[in-house]
């Protein structure tokens, strides 16, 4: 059985006291790969440092919409340098967040577009964070498109209709801990309806721990609970969910497969 956590923040300070133990536990549990995600220049560099240190960890680099207002003038140049590393497999997480509005919305849009265009130039996929901003996101994507790249809707929280539109645009839909919550009826319906070959799984650790660990610090080993929930919703085996989402991850994040081929 192949499991992959496509969205983790192992550089987060909540792992400072036991990061080595968490990572050891992750790969001893049978998880094959973890993609660690950047939210600004510092965490992007930290993600890449983890990827360089651990064979089974890969990095995504980018600026989260919360941090859009703080980007220095040279941030794209810095991210482009990091994208040249073979262990950097995506631009992310990028997008729009109108729930907190930590950055002005026009600034969020500007920084999102700059990074989307950077990903197109580098021909790497994008990892998208959207919260209460699907309208503006879809408008931007209809205008800008993803060609020649693809991407993933991280920790998806939208409707089934929007999910299908995102898939048509070239996105995978990723589910995290919330799909296991008892009150997540609509999200469960989305996960049940979508084709398995367009689904990814993640933890978003240390956030959003799935049931039965809800409220605790999340970590990559808990991605199995997300896979189990999707398997239960679809009436299929855990192994089928794990192996298919693993293949989906390799298909999207093509640089991982290139690294695996070089090391084999």
C-alpha positions in Angstrom: 0.0 0.0 0.0 1.4 3.4 -1.0 0.4 6.5 1.0 1.5 10.0 0.3 0.8 13.2 2.3 0.7 15.9 -0.5 0.5 18.9 1.9 2.4 19.2 5.2 4.1 21.9 7.2 6.8 20.0 9.0 8.9 23.1 9.3 6.2 24.6 11.6 7.4 25.6 15.1 5.0 23.1 16.7 7.4 20.4 15.5 10.5 22.0 16.9 10.8 19.7 19.9 10.3 16.4 18.1 10.6 17.0 14.3 13.1 14.1 13.8 10.8 11.7 15.7 7.8 12.8 13.7 9.6 12.3 10.4 11.0 8.9 11.5 7.5 7.8 12.6 6.1 9.0 9.3 8.2 6.8 7.1 8.3 3.8 9.5 4.5 3.8 9.2 4.7 3.1 5.5 4.1 6.5 4.1 6.1 6.8 0.9 6.3 10.5 0.3 5.6 13.9 1.9 5.4 17.3 0.2 6.3 20.1 2.5 4.7 23.4 1.6 6.0 27.0 1.8 3.9 30.0 2.8 6.5 32.7 2.4 10.2 33.0 1.5 11.4 31.8 4.9 9.1 28.7 5.1 9.8 28.0 1.4 13.5 27.8 2.2 12.8 25.7 5.3 10.7 23.3 3.1 13.6 23.0 0.6 16.1 22.4 3.5 13.9 19.5 4.7 13.6 18.1 1.2 17.4 18.3 0.8 17.9 16.4 4.1 15.3 13.7 3.7 15.0 11.5 0.6 11.3 11.0 0.8 10.4 14.7 1.5 9.8 17.1 -1.4 9.2 20.9 -1.4 6.8 23.4 -2.7 7.7 27.1 -2.6 5.4 30.1 -2.7 3.7 32.9 -0.8 0.3 32.2 0.9 -2.4 34.9 0.5 -2.1 35.8 4.2 1.5 36.9 3.6 0.9 38.6 0.2 1.2 42.1 1.7 4.7 41.4 3.0 6.4 40.2 -0.1 9.7 42.0 -0.9 10.2 43.4 -4.4 12.6 40.5 -5.3 10.4 37.6 -4.0 9.7 36.2 -7.5 13.5 36.1 -8.2 14.1 34.2 -5.0 11.3 31.7 -5.6 12.6 31.1 -9.2 16.0 30.2 -7.7 14.4 27.7 -5.4 12.4 26.2 -8.3 15.6 25.1 -10.0 16.3 22.6 -7.2 15.2 19.1 -8.4 13.5 18.5 -5.0 11.1 21.5 -5.5 8.1 20.0 -7.2 5.4 22.8 -7.2 4.6 26.5 -6.5 2.5 26.8 -3.4 0.7 27.4 -1.5 -0.8 30.3 -3.4 -4.3 31.7 -3.8 -6.9 33.8 -2.2 -8.3 33.9 1.3 -11.2 36.3 2.0 -12.1 34.7 5.3 -9.4 36.4 7.3 -8.3 39.1 4.8 -4.9 39.3 6.4 -3.8 40.9 3.1 -5.9 43.4 1.0 -7.8 41.5 -1.7 -6.2 43.4 -4.6 -2.7 42.6 -3.2 -3.7 38.9 -2.9 -4.8 38.8 -6.5 -1.7 40.5 -7.7 0.7 38.2 -5.9 -1.4 35.1 -6.9 -1.2 36.1 -10.6 2.6 36.8 -10.4 3.2 33.3 -8.9 0.8 31.6 -11.3 2.7 33.1 -14.2 6.0 32.1 -12.6 4.7 28.5 -12.4 3.8 28.6 -16.0 7.3 29.8 -17.0 8.9 27.0 -14.9 6.3 24.4 -16.1 5.6 23.2 -12.6 2.1 22.6 -11.0 0.5 24.9 -8.5 -0.9 24.2 -5.0 -4.0 26.4 -4.5 -5.4 27.7 -1.2 -8.9 29.2 -1.6 -11.2 30.2 1.3 -14.4 32.1 0.7 -13.0 33.3 -2.6 -14.1 30.8 -5.2 -15.9 33.4 -7.3 -12.8 35.5 -7.9 -10.6 32.5 -8.2 -12.7 31.0 -11.0 -12.9 34.3 -12.8 -9.1 34.6 -12.7 -8.6 31.0 -13.9 -11.1 31.3 -16.7 -9.1 34.3 -17.9 -5.6 33.1 -17.2 -5.9 29.3 -17.5 -3.3 26.7 -16.3 -1.6 25.9 -19.6 0.9 24.3 -19.8 0.7 23.3 -16.1 -1.8 21.7 -13.8 -2.5 21.9 -10.1 -4.3 20.9 -7.0 -7.1 22.5 -4.9 -5.6 22.1 -1.4 -7.9 21.1 1.5 -10.9 21.5 -0.7 -14.0 23.2 0.9 -16.1 24.2 -2.1 -19.2 22.7 -3.8 -19.4 19.7 -6.1 -20.2 22.0 -9.1 -17.0 24.1 -8.5 -15.0 20.9 -8.0 -16.0 19.6 -11.4 -15.2 23.0 -13.0 -11.7 22.9 -11.3 -11.2 19.4 -12.7 -12.0 20.6 -16.2 -9.4 23.3 -15.8 -6.7 20.8 -14.9 -6.9 20.6 -11.1 -6.9 17.6 -8.8 -9.1 17.9 -5.7 -7.3 17.3 -2.4 -9.1 16.2 0.9 -7.7 16.7 4.4 -8.9 16.1 7.9 -12.2 17.9 7.6 -13.6 15.2 5.3 -13.6 12.9 8.4 -15.5 15.3 10.6 -19.1 14.1 11.5 -20.6 17.5 10.6 -18.9 17.7 7.1 -21.9 16.3 5.2 -21.5 18.4 2.0 -17.7 17.7 1.9 -18.3 14.0 2.2 -20.8 14.1 -0.7 -18.2 15.8 -2.8 -15.5 13.2 -2.0 -18.0 10.4 -2.7 -19.0 11.8 -6.1 -15.6 12.8 -7.6 -13.7 10.2 -9.6 -10.9 8.7 -7.6 -8.4 9.4 -10.4 -8.8 13.2 -9.7 -8.4 13.0 -5.9 -5.4 13.6 -3.7 -5.1 13.3 0.1 -3.2 15.4 2.6 -2.9 16.4 6.3 -2.1 20.1 6.2 -0.3 19.3 9.4 0.1 20.5 12.1 -3.5 21.8 11.4 -6.8 20.1 11.0 -6.1 16.7 12.5 -8.7 14.1 11.3 -11.0 12.1 13.5 -10.1 10.4 15.8 -7.3 12.9 16.6 -9.3 16.0 16.0 -8.1 18.9 18.2 -4.6 17.5 18.5 -1.5 18.4 16.6 -1.7 16.8 13.2 1.1 14.9 11.5 1.7 12.9 8.3 0.9 9.5 9.8 -2.7 10.6 10.2 -3.2 10.8 6.4 -4.3 7.2 6.6 -7.5 8.4 8.3 -8.3 10.6 5.4 -7.7 7.7 3.0 -9.9 5.4 5.1 -12.8 7.9 5.1 -12.7 8.2 1.3 -12.6 4.5 1.0 -15.7 4.2 3.3 -17.5 6.9 1.3 -16.9 5.2 -2.0 -17.3 1.6 -0.8 -13.8 0.5 -1.9 -10.7 -0.7 -0.2 -8.2 1.4 1.6 -5.5 0.0 -0.6 -7.3 1.2 -3.8 -7.6 4.7 -2.4 -3.9 4.8 -1.2 -2.5 3.4 -4.4 -4.6 5.5 -6.8 -3.9 8.8 -4.9 -0.2 7.9 -4.9 -0.2 7.5 -8.6 -2.2 10.7 -8.9 0.5 12.5 -6.9 3.3 11.2 -9.1 1.3 12.2 -12.2 0.8 15.7 -11.0 4.2 16.3 -9.3 6.2 14.9 -12.2 9.6 15.9 -10.7 9.1 13.3 -7.9 8.9 10.5 -10.5 12.0 11.9 -12.2 13.9 11.8 -8.9 12.7 8.3 -8.2 13.9 7.1 -11.6 17.3 8.7 -11.0 17.7 7.1 -7.6 16.6 3.6 -8.7 
